[in-house]
Amino acid sequence: MSSPVPGTVRCVGGIVHDAAGRLLLIKRGNEPGRGLWSVPGGRVEPGETDKEAVVREIFEETGLDVIPGTLAGSVTIGPFAINDYVCTLAGGTLKAGDDATEVRWADAADFSQLDQISGLVDNLMTTLSNWKVLPRS
């Protein structure tokens, strides 16, 4: 994805489910969305492909290794143009790092509760529901 508008920041996110169908979430340490739960991701560095950036960002924020797959969808939040990819968990040890202050697996009930208490970044529930990638358990 190239920047469609000058000043747009190219970003990626990773949608990762564990074997139980729970969704990988991070609590954001920086804006946008500081203190709220989201899928892991961040900026694409110069010379990186989206998929290389997804692998790097997820590892930096969660300690997990993933294999990126298909594009789930794209969103624009302010200046950030974000491509979110469905990823397969390949290994690693779950631990918060980089921009993530906390990391967790959320089942459907946990995810719904976070949405009800406004603990998710704006429109995450609706977006992931539209893309059919909500927690499966």
Rosetta constraint file for C-alpha pairs under 8 A:
AtomPair CA 1 CA 10 HARMONIC 7.51 0.50
AtomPair CA 1 CA 50 HARMONIC 7.56 0.50
AtomPair CA 2 CA 10 HARMONIC 7.23 0.50
AtomPair CA 3 CA 7 HARMONIC 7.89 0.50
AtomPair CA 3 CA 8 HARMONIC 5.65 0.50
AtomPair CA 3 CA 9 HARMONIC 6.82 0.50
AtomPair CA 3 CA 10 HARMONIC 6.14 0.50
AtomPair CA 3 CA 81 HARMONIC 7.64 0.50
AtomPair CA 4 CA 8 HARMONIC 6.97 0.50
AtomPair CA 7 CA 79 HARMONIC 6.75 0.50
AtomPair CA 8 CA 79 HARMONIC 4.84 0.50
AtomPair CA 8 CA 80 HARMONIC 5.85 0.50
AtomPair CA 8 CA 81 HARMONIC 6.49 0.50
AtomPair CA 9 CA 43 HARMONIC 7.09 0.50
AtomPair CA 9 CA 79 HARMONIC 5.83 0.50
AtomPair CA 9 CA 80 HARMONIC 4.75 0.50
AtomPair CA 9 CA 81 HARMONIC 5.98 0.50
AtomPair CA 10 CA 43 HARMONIC 5.95 0.50
AtomPair CA 10 CA 44 HARMONIC 5.79 0.50
AtomPair CA 10 CA 80 HARMONIC 6.16 0.50
AtomPair CA 10 CA 81 HARMONIC 5.20 0.50
AtomPair CA 10 CA 82 HARMONIC 6.32 0.50
AtomPair CA 11 CA 41 HARMONIC 7.32 0.50
AtomPair CA 11 CA 42 HARMONIC 5.27 0.50
AtomPair CA 11 CA 43 HARMONIC 4.16 0.50
AtomPair CA 11 CA 44 HARMONIC 5.18 0.50
AtomPair CA 11 CA 50 HARMONIC 7.81 0.50
AtomPair CA 11 CA 80 HARMONIC 6.43 0.50
AtomPair CA 11 CA 81 HARMONIC 5.82 0.50
AtomPair CA 11 CA 82 HARMONIC 4.54 0.50
AtomPair CA 11 CA 83 HARMONIC 6.40 0.50
AtomPair CA 12 CA 41 HARMONIC 5.44 0.50
AtomPair CA 12 CA 42 HARMONIC 5.59 0.50
AtomPair CA 12 CA 43 HARMONIC 6.39 0.50
AtomPair CA 12 CA 44 HARMONIC 6.68 0.50
AtomPair CA 12 CA 50 HARMONIC 6.36 0.50
AtomPair CA 12 CA 53 HARMONIC 6.86 0.50
AtomPair CA 12 CA 54 HARMONIC 6.01 0.50
AtomPair CA 12 CA 82 HARMONIC 4.96 0.50
AtomPair CA 12 CA 83 HARMONIC 4.71 0.50
AtomPair CA 12 CA 84 HARMONIC 5.49 0.50
AtomPair CA 12 CA 85 HARMONIC 7.50 0.50
AtomPair CA 13 CA 39 HARMONIC 6.36 0.50
AtomPair CA 13 CA 40 HARMONIC 5.61 0.50
AtomPair CA 13 CA 41 HARMONIC 3.96 0.50
AtomPair CA 13 CA 42 HARMONIC 6.47 0.50
AtomPair CA 13 CA 54 HARMONIC 6.16 0.50
AtomPair CA 13 CA 82 HARMONIC 6.78 0.50
AtomPair CA 13 CA 83 HARMONIC 6.22 0.50
AtomPair CA 13 CA 84 HARMONIC 4.38 0.50
AtomPair CA 13 CA 85 HARMONIC 6.22 0.50
AtomPair CA 14 CA 39 HARMONIC 6.19 0.50
AtomPair CA 14 CA 40 HARMONIC 5.73 0.50
AtomPair CA 14 CA 41 HARMONIC 6.03 0.50
AtomPair CA 14 CA 54 HARMONIC 6.06 0.50
AtomPair CA 14 CA 58 HARMONIC 6.91 0.50
AtomPair CA 14 CA 68 HARMONIC 7.64 0.50
AtomPair CA 14 CA 84 HARMONIC 5.56 0.50
AtomPair CA 14 CA 85 HARMONIC 5.07 0.50
AtomPair CA 14 CA 86 HARMONIC 6.01 0.50
AtomPair CA 14 CA 87 HARMONIC 6.11 0.50
AtomPair CA 15 CA 23 HARMONIC 7.22 0.50
AtomPair CA 15 CA 24 HARMONIC 7.02 0.50
AtomPair CA 15 CA 39 HARMONIC 6.27 0.50
AtomPair CA 15 CA 40 HARMONIC 7.66 0.50
AtomPair CA 15 CA 84 HARMONIC 6.80 0.50
AtomPair CA 15 CA 85 HARMONIC 5.92 0.50
AtomPair CA 15 CA 86 HARMONIC 4.71 0.50
AtomPair CA 15 CA 87 HARMONIC 5.73 0.50
AtomPair CA 15 CA 133 HARMONIC 7.55 0.50
AtomPair CA 16 CA 23 HARMONIC 5.82 0.50
AtomPair CA 16 CA 24 HARMONIC 5.47 0.50
AtomPair CA 16 CA 86 HARMONIC 6.26 0.50
AtomPair CA 16 CA 87 HARMONIC 5.13 0.50
AtomPair CA 16 CA 88 HARMONIC 6.17 0.50
AtomPair CA 16 CA 89 HARMONIC 6.55 0.50
AtomPair CA 17 CA 21 HARMONIC 5.22 0.50
AtomPair CA 17 CA 22 HARMONIC 5.21 0.50
AtomPair CA 17 CA 23 HARMONIC 4.62 0.50
AtomPair CA 17 CA 24 HARMONIC 6.17 0.50
AtomPair CA 17 CA 87 HARMONIC 7.78 0.50
AtomPair CA 17 CA 88 HARMONIC 7.25 0.50
AtomPair CA 17 CA 89 HARMONIC 7.22 0.50
AtomPair CA 17 CA 135 HARMONIC 7.13 0.50
AtomPair CA 18 CA 22 HARMONIC 5.49 0.50
AtomPair CA 18 CA 23 HARMONIC 6.78 0.50
AtomPair CA 18 CA 24 HARMONIC 7.65 0.50
AtomPair CA 18 CA 89 HARMONIC 6.71 0.50
AtomPair CA 18 CA 105 HARMONIC 7.83 0.50
AtomPair CA 20 CA 136 HARMONIC 7.71 0.50
AtomPair CA 20 CA 137 HARMONIC 6.50 0.50
AtomPair CA 21 CA 107 HARMONIC 7.06 0.50
AtomPair CA 21 CA 135 HARMONIC 5.68 0.50
AtomPair CA 21 CA 136 HARMONIC 4.57 0.50
AtomPair CA 21 CA 137 HARMONIC 5.16 0.50
AtomPair CA 22 CA 105 HARMONIC 5.56 0.50
AtomPair CA 22 CA 106 HARMONIC 5.10 0.50
AtomPair CA 22 CA 107 HARMONIC 4.47 0.50
AtomPair CA 22 CA 108 HARMONIC 7.20 0.50
AtomPair CA 22 CA 135 HARMONIC 4.94 0.50
AtomPair CA 22 CA 136 HARMONIC 6.26 0.50
AtomPair CA 22 CA 137 HARMONIC 6.07 0.50
AtomPair CA 23 CA 105 HARMONIC 5.35 0.50
AtomPair CA 23 CA 106 HARMONIC 5.11 0.50
AtomPair CA 23 CA 107 HARMONIC 6.42 0.50
AtomPair CA 23 CA 134 HARMONIC 7.15 0.50
AtomPair CA 23 CA 135 HARMONIC 5.07 0.50
AtomPair CA 23 CA 136 HARMONIC 7.98 0.50
AtomPair CA 24 CA 39 HARMONIC 6.45 0.50
AtomPair CA 24 CA 40 HARMONIC 7.62 0.50
AtomPair CA 24 CA 103 HARMONIC 7.46 0.50
AtomPair CA 24 CA 104 HARMONIC 5.97 0.50
AtomPair CA 24 CA 105 HARMONIC 4.70 0.50
AtomPair CA 24 CA 106 HARMONIC 6.46 0.50
AtomPair CA 25 CA 37 HARMONIC 6.13 0.50
AtomPair CA 25 CA 38 HARMONIC 5.38 0.50
AtomPair CA 25 CA 39 HARMONIC 4.82 0.50
AtomPair CA 25 CA 40 HARMONIC 6.38 0.50
AtomPair CA 25 CA 103 HARMONIC 5.77 0.50
AtomPair CA 25 CA 104 HARMONIC 5.43 0.50
AtomPair CA 25 CA 105 HARMONIC 6.14 0.50
AtomPair CA 25 CA 106 HARMONIC 6.94 0.50
AtomPair CA 26 CA 37 HARMONIC 5.41 0.50
AtomPair CA 26 CA 38 HARMONIC 5.47 0.50
AtomPair CA 26 CA 39 HARMONIC 5.99 0.50
AtomPair CA 26 CA 40 HARMONIC 5.81 0.50
AtomPair CA 26 CA 61 HARMONIC 7.55 0.50
AtomPair CA 26 CA 62 HARMONIC 7.62 0.50
AtomPair CA 26 CA 96 HARMONIC 7.62 0.50
AtomPair CA 26 CA 100 HARMONIC 5.59 0.50
AtomPair CA 26 CA 101 HARMONIC 7.29 0.50
AtomPair CA 26 CA 102 HARMONIC 5.68 0.50
AtomPair CA 26 CA 103 HARMONIC 4.38 0.50
AtomPair CA 26 CA 104 HARMONIC 6.47 0.50
AtomPair CA 27 CA 34 HARMONIC 7.52 0.50
AtomPair CA 27 CA 35 HARMONIC 5.78 0.50
AtomPair CA 27 CA 36 HARMONIC 5.29 0.50
AtomPair CA 27 CA 37 HARMONIC 4.29 0.50
AtomPair CA 27 CA 38 HARMONIC 6.37 0.50
AtomPair CA 27 CA 100 HARMONIC 5.43 0.50
AtomPair CA 27 CA 101 HARMONIC 5.56 0.50
AtomPair CA 27 CA 102 HARMONIC 5.05 0.50
AtomPair CA 27 CA 103 HARMONIC 6.26 0.50
AtomPair CA 28 CA 33 HARMONIC 6.20 0.50
AtomPair CA 28 CA 34 HARMONIC 4.85 0.50
AtomPair CA 28 CA 35 HARMONIC 5.29 0.50
AtomPair CA 28 CA 36 HARMONIC 5.65 0.50
AtomPair CA 28 CA 37 HARMONIC 6.18 0.50
AtomPair CA 28 CA 38 HARMONIC 6.97 0.50
AtomPair CA 28 CA 99 HARMONIC 6.08 0.50
AtomPair CA 28 CA 100 HARMONIC 5.04 0.50
AtomPair CA 28 CA 101 HARMONIC 6.25 0.50
AtomPair CA 28 CA 102 HARMONIC 7.74 0.50
AtomPair CA 29 CA 34 HARMONIC 5.07 0.50
AtomPair CA 29 CA 35 HARMONIC 6.06 0.50
AtomPair CA 29 CA 99 HARMONIC 5.01 0.50
AtomPair CA 29 CA 100 HARMONIC 5.31 0.50
AtomPair CA 29 CA 101 HARMONIC 5.42 0.50
AtomPair CA 30 CA 34 HARMONIC 4.65 0.50
AtomPair CA 30 CA 35 HARMONIC 7.69 0.50
AtomPair CA 30 CA 99 HARMONIC 6.31 0.50
AtomPair CA 33 CA 37 HARMONIC 7.87 0.50
AtomPair CA 33 CA 121 HARMONIC 5.67 0.50
AtomPair CA 33 CA 122 HARMONIC 7.95 0.50
AtomPair CA 36 CA 119 HARMONIC 5.28 0.50
AtomPair CA 36 CA 120 HARMONIC 5.16 0.50
AtomPair CA 36 CA 121 HARMONIC 5.51 0.50
AtomPair CA 37 CA 114 HARMONIC 7.98 0.50
AtomPair CA 37 CA 119 HARMONIC 6.07 0.50
AtomPair CA 37 CA 120 HARMONIC 4.63 0.50
AtomPair CA 37 CA 121 HARMONIC 5.97 0.50
AtomPair CA 38 CA 120 HARMONIC 6.12 0.50
AtomPair CA 38 CA 121 HARMONIC 5.86 0.50
AtomPair CA 38 CA 124 HARMONIC 7.21 0.50
AtomPair CA 40 CA 57 HARMONIC 7.00 0.50
AtomPair CA 40 CA 58 HARMONIC 5.72 0.50
AtomPair CA 40 CA 61 HARMONIC 6.66 0.50
AtomPair CA 40 CA 62 HARMONIC 7.71 0.50
AtomPair CA 41 CA 54 HARMONIC 6.40 0.50
AtomPair CA 41 CA 57 HARMONIC 5.26 0.50
AtomPair CA 41 CA 58 HARMONIC 6.12 0.50
AtomPair CA 41 CA 61 HARMONIC 7.78 0.50
AtomPair CA 42 CA 53 HARMONIC 7.83 0.50
AtomPair CA 42 CA 54 HARMONIC 7.89 0.50
AtomPair CA 42 CA 57 HARMONIC 6.13 0.50
AtomPair CA 43 CA 53 HARMONIC 7.42 0.50
AtomPair CA 44 CA 48 HARMONIC 6.27 0.50
AtomPair CA 44 CA 49 HARMONIC 7.35 0.50
AtomPair CA 44 CA 50 HARMONIC 6.52 0.50
AtomPair CA 44 CA 53 HARMONIC 5.38 0.50
AtomPair CA 45 CA 53 HARMONIC 7.07 0.50
AtomPair CA 48 CA 52 HARMONIC 5.91 0.50
AtomPair CA 48 CA 53 HARMONIC 6.15 0.50
AtomPair CA 49 CA 53 HARMONIC 6.25 0.50
AtomPair CA 50 CA 54 HARMONIC 6.22 0.50
AtomPair CA 50 CA 83 HARMONIC 7.76 0.50
AtomPair CA 51 CA 55 HARMONIC 6.37 0.50
AtomPair CA 51 CA 68 HARMONIC 5.95 0.50
AtomPair CA 51 CA 85 HARMONIC 7.99 0.50
AtomPair CA 52 CA 56 HARMONIC 6.29 0.50
AtomPair CA 53 CA 57 HARMONIC 5.88 0.50
AtomPair CA 54 CA 58 HARMONIC 5.98 0.50
AtomPair CA 54 CA 68 HARMONIC 7.00 0.50
AtomPair CA 54 CA 85 HARMONIC 7.72 0.50
AtomPair CA 55 CA 59 HARMONIC 6.22 0.50
AtomPair CA 55 CA 65 HARMONIC 6.78 0.50
AtomPair CA 55 CA 66 HARMONIC 5.96 0.50
AtomPair CA 55 CA 67 HARMONIC 6.99 0.50
AtomPair CA 55 CA 68 HARMONIC 7.01 0.50
AtomPair CA 56 CA 60 HARMONIC 6.09 0.50
AtomPair CA 57 CA 61 HARMONIC 6.06 0.50
AtomPair CA 58 CA 62 HARMONIC 5.67 0.50
AtomPair CA 58 CA 63 HARMONIC 7.04 0.50
AtomPair CA 58 CA 64 HARMONIC 6.42 0.50
AtomPair CA 58 CA 65 HARMONIC 7.20 0.50
AtomPair CA 58 CA 66 HARMONIC 7.49 0.50
AtomPair CA 59 CA 63 HARMONIC 4.49 0.50
AtomPair CA 59 CA 64 HARMONIC 4.91 0.50
AtomPair CA 59 CA 65 HARMONIC 5.77 0.50
AtomPair CA 59 CA 66 HARMONIC 7.88 0.50
AtomPair CA 60 CA 97 HARMONIC 5.86 0.50
AtomPair CA 60 CA 98 HARMONIC 5.75 0.50
AtomPair CA 61 CA 95 HARMONIC 7.70 0.50
AtomPair CA 61 CA 96 HARMONIC 5.67 0.50
AtomPair CA 61 CA 97 HARMONIC 4.48 0.50
AtomPair CA 61 CA 98 HARMONIC 5.19 0.50
AtomPair CA 61 CA 99 HARMONIC 6.17 0.50
AtomPair CA 61 CA 100 HARMONIC 5.43 0.50
AtomPair CA 62 CA 93 HARMONIC 7.81 0.50
AtomPair CA 62 CA 94 HARMONIC 5.56 0.50
AtomPair CA 62 CA 95 HARMONIC 5.12 0.50
AtomPair CA 62 CA 96 HARMONIC 5.00 0.50
AtomPair CA 62 CA 97 HARMONIC 6.01 0.50
AtomPair CA 62 CA 100 HARMONIC 7.50 0.50
AtomPair CA 62 CA 103 HARMONIC 6.45 0.50
AtomPair CA 63 CA 92 HARMONIC 5.77 0.50
AtomPair CA 63 CA 93 HARMONIC 5.41 0.50
AtomPair CA 63 CA 94 HARMONIC 5.27 0.50
AtomPair CA 63 CA 95 HARMONIC 5.47 0.50
AtomPair CA 63 CA 96 HARMONIC 7.06 0.50
AtomPair CA 63 CA 97 HARMONIC 7.29 0.50
AtomPair CA 64 CA 89 HARMONIC 7.36 0.50
AtomPair CA 64 CA 90 HARMONIC 7.51 0.50
AtomPair CA 64 CA 91 HARMONIC 5.83 0.50
AtomPair CA 64 CA 92 HARMONIC 4.25 0.50
AtomPair CA 64 CA 93 HARMONIC 5.74 0.50
AtomPair CA 64 CA 94 HARMONIC 5.95 0.50
AtomPair CA 65 CA 89 HARMONIC 6.30 0.50
AtomPair CA 65 CA 90 HARMONIC 5.21 0.50
AtomPair CA 65 CA 91 HARMONIC 5.07 0.50
AtomPair CA 65 CA 92 HARMONIC 5.41 0.50
AtomPair CA 66 CA 87 HARMONIC 5.97 0.50
AtomPair CA 66 CA 88 HARMONIC 5.40 0.50
AtomPair CA 66 CA 89 HARMONIC 4.64 0.50
AtomPair CA 66 CA 90 HARMONIC 4.93 0.50
AtomPair CA 66 CA 91 HARMONIC 7.08 0.50
AtomPair CA 67 CA 87 HARMONIC 5.41 0.50
AtomPair CA 67 CA 88 HARMONIC 5.08 0.50
AtomPair CA 67 CA 89 HARMONIC 6.57 0.50
AtomPair CA 67 CA 90 HARMONIC 6.51 0.50
AtomPair CA 68 CA 85 HARMONIC 6.30 0.50
AtomPair CA 68 CA 86 HARMONIC 6.19 0.50
AtomPair CA 68 CA 87 HARMONIC 4.25 0.50
AtomPair CA 68 CA 88 HARMONIC 6.40 0.50
AtomPair CA 69 CA 85 HARMONIC 6.18 0.50
AtomPair CA 69 CA 86 HARMONIC 5.35 0.50
AtomPair CA 69 CA 87 HARMONIC 5.31 0.50
AtomPair CA 69 CA 88 HARMONIC 7.26 0.50
AtomPair CA 70 CA 85 HARMONIC 5.64 0.50
AtomPair CA 70 CA 86 HARMONIC 5.63 0.50
AtomPair CA 70 CA 87 HARMONIC 7.73 0.50
AtomPair CA 71 CA 83 HARMONIC 6.93 0.50
AtomPair CA 71 CA 84 HARMONIC 5.94 0.50
AtomPair CA 71 CA 85 HARMONIC 4.37 0.50
AtomPair CA 71 CA 86 HARMONIC 6.30 0.50
AtomPair CA 72 CA 83 HARMONIC 7.76 0.50
AtomPair CA 72 CA 84 HARMONIC 5.62 0.50
AtomPair CA 72 CA 85 HARMONIC 5.20 0.50
AtomPair CA 72 CA 86 HARMONIC 5.92 0.50
AtomPair CA 72 CA 131 HARMONIC 6.16 0.50
AtomPair CA 72 CA 133 HARMONIC 7.94 0.50
AtomPair CA 73 CA 83 HARMONIC 6.08 0.50
AtomPair CA 73 CA 84 HARMONIC 5.59 0.50
AtomPair CA 73 CA 85 HARMONIC 7.26 0.50
AtomPair CA 73 CA 131 HARMONIC 6.80 0.50
AtomPair CA 74 CA 81 HARMONIC 7.30 0.50
AtomPair CA 74 CA 82 HARMONIC 5.51 0.50
AtomPair CA 74 CA 83 HARMONIC 4.46 0.50
AtomPair CA 74 CA 84 HARMONIC 5.99 0.50
AtomPair CA 75 CA 81 HARMONIC 6.09 0.50
AtomPair CA 75 CA 82 HARMONIC 5.30 0.50
AtomPair CA 75 CA 83 HARMONIC 6.73 0.50
AtomPair CA 76 CA 80 HARMONIC 5.56 0.50
AtomPair CA 76 CA 81 HARMONIC 4.52 0.50
AtomPair CA 76 CA 82 HARMONIC 6.01 0.50
AtomPair CA 77 CA 81 HARMONIC 6.64 0.50
AtomPair CA 77 CA 82 HARMONIC 7.78 0.50
AtomPair CA 94 CA 103 HARMONIC 7.43 0.50
AtomPair CA 95 CA 102 HARMONIC 7.73 0.50
AtomPair CA 95 CA 103 HARMONIC 6.48 0.50
AtomPair CA 96 CA 100 HARMONIC 5.46 0.50
AtomPair CA 96 CA 101 HARMONIC 5.91 0.50
AtomPair CA 96 CA 102 HARMONIC 5.15 0.50
AtomPair CA 96 CA 103 HARMONIC 5.27 0.50
AtomPair CA 97 CA 101 HARMONIC 6.80 0.50
AtomPair CA 97 CA 102 HARMONIC 7.94 0.50
AtomPair CA 106 CA 110 HARMONIC 5.33 0.50
AtomPair CA 106 CA 111 HARMONIC 5.65 0.50
AtomPair CA 106 CA 135 HARMONIC 6.98 0.50
AtomPair CA 107 CA 111 HARMONIC 6.08 0.50
AtomPair CA 107 CA 135 HARMONIC 5.44 0.50
AtomPair CA 107 CA 136 HARMONIC 7.05 0.50
AtomPair CA 107 CA 137 HARMONIC 5.39 0.50
AtomPair CA 108 CA 112 HARMONIC 6.09 0.50
AtomPair CA 108 CA 134 HARMONIC 7.26 0.50
AtomPair CA 108 CA 135 HARMONIC 5.01 0.50
AtomPair CA 108 CA 136 HARMONIC 6.43 0.50
AtomPair CA 108 CA 137 HARMONIC 5.55 0.50
AtomPair CA 109 CA 113 HARMONIC 6.13 0.50
AtomPair CA 110 CA 114 HARMONIC 6.21 0.50
AtomPair CA 111 CA 115 HARMONIC 6.29 0.50
AtomPair CA 111 CA 135 HARMONIC 7.44 0.50
AtomPair CA 112 CA 116 HARMONIC 6.22 0.50
AtomPair CA 112 CA 125 HARMONIC 7.98 0.50
AtomPair CA 113 CA 117 HARMONIC 6.36 0.50
AtomPair CA 114 CA 118 HARMONIC 6.20 0.50
AtomPair CA 114 CA 119 HARMONIC 4.75 0.50
AtomPair CA 114 CA 120 HARMONIC 6.00 0.50
AtomPair CA 115 CA 119 HARMONIC 5.76 0.50
AtomPair CA 115 CA 120 HARMONIC 5.61 0.50
AtomPair CA 115 CA 125 HARMONIC 6.76 0.50
AtomPair CA 120 CA 124 HARMONIC 6.44 0.50
AtomPair CA 120 CA 125 HARMONIC 7.71 0.50
AtomPair CA 123 CA 127 HARMONIC 5.93 0.50
AtomPair CA 124 CA 128 HARMONIC 5.98 0.50
AtomPair CA 125 CA 129 HARMONIC 5.96 0.50
AtomPair CA 125 CA 134 HARMONIC 7.71 0.50
AtomPair CA 126 CA 130 HARMONIC 6.07 0.50
AtomPair CA 127 CA 131 HARMONIC 6.29 0.50
AtomPair CA 128 CA 132 HARMONIC 6.00 0.50
AtomPair CA 128 CA 133 HARMONIC 5.35 0.50
AtomPair CA 128 CA 134 HARMONIC 5.56 0.50
AtomPair CA 129 CA 133 HARMONIC 6.26 0.50
AtomPair CA 129 CA 134 HARMONIC 5.73 0.50
